[in-house]
C-alpha cells in the first residue's frame, strides 16, 4: 500500500535536483522547487525513500547509478526497479548549460503506476569573468519571466539584476562572481518581473574549464502575493531620484563595468545588449576608472569625466561622481552618479572634440564628490562647464 497523504490520497514524491556545478562534488539544490542549500544529496534521497512503503531494491546506490548515467551521457534515464513491494521507477533528467554540459540532474523515484509530476523548467548558466558575461541556453525562455524576445545568449550581470524585483543581495553575488574562490557557493530565490520566481544556485570555479562560476536556474513557481512586501523607502527613494533626474549605478571600478543600477538607468547611456559590459566606456577611458580605485579604497570620493556609449553607437562625455560602496568585502565596487555632458549647439551624438560643455540636469547643484580626479581632458577643451560654484573649477589634470 502506498504512503498516504491528506484525505487518503497517495503521497507522490517530488523531484530532487542534484547540482554538479563544480568539480568538488554533488549536492541537493532543491526538492520540489524548495531550496536545500547544498545539503548532502544521499541524505535527501534517504528521506524521499522513507516516505515510500518499504521496498527492498531501492537505495541511494541505485539512485547514484541513475544520476551518474544521466550526467556522464547527458541523456534521460528511466530505470525499472523490481522490489518486494512491487515495481518502481527511477527517473533522471539532466539539466544542460550553454555549452551542453550537465549542470544538474533531476531525480524522481516512486511506484511504477504512480503519477509522475512534471518537472519545472531549469537551465544551467556560466559566468565568465574575463568577458564579465553570463551565458545562458535558449531553454531559459521556458522559465516564467523570460520571453523569447528578451533572450540573449550572453548578458551582463547588470542586465540580469535589472530583471529581478526587490532583490537585495547584489553584493554577495558580485563578491562570488568577481572573486571566484573554489568552494564558494550561494543559493537564493528571486522574483522576476511581477509574479515569476526563480531559484538560483551558483558555485565559484577557477579551473581549466571556467574562471568564474557555474549557475543553476530553476523555475520555482509563481510568487506568493501574501509574501510580497514592497518597502516604502525603496519606492519613495526611486521616485524621488526619478523626479530629480538622478541616475545612480554600482560600478566594478577595476573592471570598468556597470554591475547594477540603483535608480532607473540613465536613458542616454547604452548599457545593455552589448558583447561585453566594458563597451559602455570608451576604450581610451577605461584605464581612468582603474586609476581611481586606490583612492576609493582609502575612502575618498572622486569625480572623473569619461566618454560613454550612446544609442547612436558613438561615445559622448559624462561626468561620474564616484563614492566608495559601504560594507563591501572585496572592495571592488563604487557608487557612481552619471551626469550627462553635451555641447548645446549639437543635437546628435556628443562630439568629444568640441570645446565648451554644459551639464544636462533637471537642476544644477554642486557635485557630491569630495575631490576631482587629475586626468587629461584635452578632448574636452581642458575645461568643465560652469554650473554653480562646484562645477566651475578648472580640472588639473577582461575560459569558458
Helices and strands as residue ranges (DSSP letters): G 6-8, E 16-22, E 25-31, E 34-39, H 41-50, H 60-73, E 77-83, E 86-96, E 102-111, E 122-128, E 133-136, G 138-142, G 148-150, E 154-155, H 157-163, E 164-165, H 170-178, E 185-192, E 196-206, E 211-222, G 225-227, H 232-244, E 248-252, G 253-255, E 257-261, G 277-280, H 286-297, E 302-309, E 315-324, E 333-342, E 358-360, G 378-380, G 389-391
